[in-house]
Amino acid sequence: MKDDLIGTQTPKRRITDPAEALAALELALPGLTALRRPEPAELDWAVVEEGLGSGLPADVRHLAERYRSFAVGDFLLVALPEPGEEHHMLQGVRDTLEVLADAWWEPGLGLSLHPAPGGLLPWGESNESDKFMWTTTGDSPEDWVVTVASRSGGWWHYGGGMVQFLAEYCGGTLEPWALPPIDPEVTPC
């Protein structure tokens, strides 16, 4: 299957403002606000960017500065860096890329893995091993789209950012192709 044959869901409007995207996520996950940091964290984004060879989208940076890693519905883990422990996030990305390359990769998809240009860069996974990634195409990280690799074999794109994807998936406004409906209960990790 080629990349142009993978399904794509496009939001009615792509949210480009990180604060607006986070507000949409907090609306979809009311319990999330109980986990909000008292003050935004000071993360060493230079370490993350150097380790990845790329910056990250503003919405995920905004989310990570306000929240620690969390799970939704005992299903989806959203892994975020912690101040002073940014290298742990990088190791998690490397580990997931190895798993993708070894056990998941379908060469006919027409997609590549990070750090290849436009490669898939993981940001989350489910307890059933579904993978949530960015497709790193475009002029900047703000252009990246979400790509989902379901354990059941479904691969698809979402034409918006990570935080908007989470808001729409958790809020039930996104068709969860090859994913189960999600319980909006939030737990810290």
Salt bridges, closest charged atoms under 4 A:
ASP3 OD1 - HIS157 NE2 2.66
GLU20 OE2 - ARG13 NH2 2.22
GLU26 OE2 - ARG36 NH2 2.64
GLU49 OE2 - ARG61 NH1 2.70
GLU65 OE1 - ARG66 NH1 3.42
GLU82 OE2 - ARG37 NH2 3.03
GLU82 OE1 - ARG68 NE 3.77
GLU125 OE1 - LYS131 NZ 2.99
